[in-house]
Every structure is written in C-alpha cells, then in structure tokens.
Amino acid sequence: MNSKPRIFLTLIFSLLIASQILAQNQDQDAFKKISSITNPDNQIEALQDFINKYPKSNYLIQAYYDLVNLFADKNDEANALKYSEMFVNSYPEAARMNAYNDIAYTLAEKKIGLNVAADYAQKAINMARNGNPRMLNMILDTQALVLYN
C-alpha cells in the first residue's frame, strides 16, 4: 500500500478513537455532576437531559435506576413505572433477574406500582428457579414484601 493512503487511514482511525474517548469522558463527567445535585427535582431534570444527550452511555442504566428511585420517593407512580420498564428492558431478557428483583423491592418499599412489583417479583422467582437457585431466598423475600403491602 502506498504510504500516503496508509498515513491517511491511520490518521482517520486515530481521530475516531480519540473522539470516542472524548465522548466517553463527557458522559462520565456529566453523570458525576448529576450525582452531586441535591435537589431531587433538579436531579430528575438533569437525568432526563442526560438520557436524551447520551442515549448510548455506559451510565444509561444507572440513570434509569436513579430516576425510578427519585420518582418513587416523590410517589410519582406513573414516572417510576415508566423508568422501571426502561431500566429492566436495558438488560438482555436472560439477564433480568436482578433487575426485576431490584425494581420489585423498590416499588414495594415505596408502596407504589404493586401490581407491576408483583409481576416483576414473580418473573425474578421464575428465573431464579430455572437458573440461579442460590438467589431464590432473597427474591422470595422481595415477593413477601410486595404481597405484604
């Protein structure tokens, strides 16, 4: 290969890698700033902006989870359930057991979305029985909390 095209391709490749690294650092810095916001309404707004600005971020799942908790703390069931679904659906179907359990517990703890919490708890139980029986006791505890409420 001629040296000029090789240099050109190397330069393009280097620029692409540099831009990816810069983008990753930008979303990491943005997410760290959001984590330091103390006002829940401001944090919600910042997280929603983050999701729109960085739809492929490595922090997207955590942003969804944080929004579930913030809306649950405000007893905003509709938005807590909206972000619950987004959080759970961020995982491949075969890897959702802990996500189902986490959301079921959060909703039960706040006494909102109990029908969804019961459904998620049951899905987590089914997954544990079929693949990870060591987790079953913890998940059954979540189901008990859901049913208690």
C-alpha positions as CSV (number, residue, x, y, z in Angstrom):
1,M,0.0,0.0,0.0
2,N,1.2,3.5,-0.8
3,S,2.4,5.4,2.2
4,K,0.1,8.4,1.8
5,P,-3.1,6.4,1.9
6,R,-1.8,4.4,4.9
7,I,-1.0,7.6,6.7
8,F,-4.4,9.0,5.9
9,L,-6.2,5.8,7.1
10,T,-4.1,5.8,10.3
11,L,-4.9,9.5,10.9
12,I,-8.7,8.9,10.4
13,F,-8.6,5.8,12.6
14,S,-6.8,7.8,15.4
15,L,-9.3,10.6,15.2
16,L,-12.2,8.2,15.5
17,I,-10.7,6.6,18.6
18,A,-9.9,10.0,20.1
19,S,-13.5,11.2,19.5
20,Q,-14.9,8.0,21.2
21,I,-12.6,8.5,24.2
22,L,-13.7,12.2,24.4
23,A,-17.4,11.2,24.2
24,Q,-17.0,8.6,27.0
25,N,-15.3,11.2,29.2
26,Q,-18.0,13.7,28.5
27,D,-20.8,11.4,29.6
28,Q,-18.8,10.3,32.7
29,D,-18.2,13.9,33.7
30,A,-21.9,14.8,33.1
31,F,-23.1,11.8,35.2
32,K,-20.8,12.6,38.0
33,K,-22.1,16.2,38.1
34,I,-25.7,14.9,38.2
35,S,-24.8,12.7,41.1
36,S,-23.8,15.7,43.2
37,I,-27.1,17.5,42.7
38,T,-29.0,17.5,46.0
39,N,-32.4,18.9,44.9
40,P,-34.5,15.9,43.7
41,D,-36.4,17.9,41.0
42,N,-33.2,19.3,39.6
43,Q,-31.6,15.9,39.6
44,I,-34.6,14.4,37.8
45,E,-34.4,17.1,35.1
46,A,-30.6,16.6,34.8
47,L,-31.0,12.8,34.5
48,Q,-33.7,13.2,31.8
49,D,-31.5,15.6,29.9
50,F,-28.6,13.1,30.3
51,I,-30.7,10.3,28.8
52,N,-31.5,12.4,25.8
53,K,-28.0,13.7,25.3
54,Y,-26.2,10.4,25.8
55,P,-28.5,7.6,24.7
56,K,-25.6,5.1,24.3
57,S,-23.8,5.9,27.6
58,N,-22.5,3.3,29.9
59,Y,-24.3,5.2,32.6
60,L,-27.7,5.0,31.0
61,I,-28.9,2.0,33.1
62,Q,-27.9,3.8,36.3
63,A,-29.7,6.9,35.1
64,Y,-32.9,4.9,34.7
65,Y,-32.5,3.3,38.1
66,D,-31.9,6.7,39.7
67,L,-35.0,8.1,38.1
68,V,-37.0,5.1,39.4
69,N,-35.9,5.9,42.9
70,L,-36.4,9.6,42.6
71,F,-39.9,9.3,41.3
72,A,-40.7,6.6,43.8
73,D,-39.6,8.9,46.6
74,K,-42.0,11.5,45.2
75,N,-44.8,8.9,45.0
76,D,-45.0,9.6,41.3
77,E,-46.1,6.1,40.3
78,A,-46.5,6.8,36.6
79,N,-43.0,8.0,36.1
80,A,-41.5,5.5,38.5
81,L,-43.1,2.7,36.4
82,K,-42.1,4.3,33.1
83,Y,-38.4,4.3,34.1
84,S,-38.7,0.9,35.8
85,E,-39.6,-0.5,32.4
86,M,-36.8,1.3,30.7
87,F,-34.4,0.0,33.4
88,V,-35.5,-3.6,33.1
89,N,-35.5,-3.5,29.3
90,S,-31.9,-2.2,29.3
91,Y,-30.8,-5.8,30.2
92,P,-30.9,-8.8,27.8
93,E,-34.0,-10.8,28.6
94,A,-32.0,-13.7,30.1
95,A,-30.1,-11.4,32.5
96,R,-33.1,-9.5,34.0
97,M,-33.5,-11.5,37.2
98,N,-31.7,-9.0,39.5
99,A,-33.3,-6.0,37.7
100,Y,-36.7,-7.4,38.2
101,N,-36.0,-8.1,41.9
102,D,-34.5,-4.6,42.4
103,I,-37.4,-2.8,40.9
104,A,-40.0,-5.0,42.7
105,Y,-38.3,-4.2,46.0
106,T,-38.1,-0.5,45.3
107,L,-41.7,-0.3,44.3
108,A,-42.9,-2.4,47.3
109,E,-40.8,-0.4,49.7
110,K,-42.5,2.8,48.5
111,K,-45.9,1.1,48.3
112,I,-46.5,2.1,44.7
113,G,-47.0,0.1,41.5
114,L,-47.6,-3.0,43.5
115,N,-49.2,-4.9,40.6
116,V,-46.0,-4.3,38.5
117,A,-43.9,-5.1,41.5
118,A,-45.7,-8.5,42.0
119,D,-45.2,-9.3,38.3
120,Y,-41.5,-8.4,38.4
121,A,-41.0,-10.4,41.6
122,Q,-42.7,-13.5,40.0
123,K,-40.5,-13.1,36.9
124,A,-37.4,-13.0,39.1
125,I,-38.6,-16.1,41.1
126,N,-39.1,-18.0,37.8
127,M,-35.7,-17.0,36.6
128,A,-34.0,-18.0,39.9
129,R,-35.8,-21.3,40.0
130,N,-34.7,-22.0,36.4
131,G,-31.1,-20.8,36.6
132,N,-29.9,-19.4,39.9
133,P,-31.5,-21.1,42.9
134,R,-29.0,-19.5,45.3
135,M,-30.8,-16.2,44.8
136,L,-34.2,-17.6,45.4
137,N,-34.4,-16.8,49.1
138,M,-33.6,-13.1,48.6
139,I,-36.1,-12.9,45.7
140,L,-38.8,-14.6,47.8
141,D,-38.2,-12.0,50.5
142,T,-38.9,-9.3,47.9
143,Q,-42.1,-11.1,46.9
144,A,-43.2,-11.3,50.5
145,L,-42.7,-7.6,50.9
146,V,-44.7,-6.9,47.7
147,L,-47.6,-9.2,48.9
148,Y,-47.4,-7.7,52.4
149,N,-48.1,-4.2,51.0
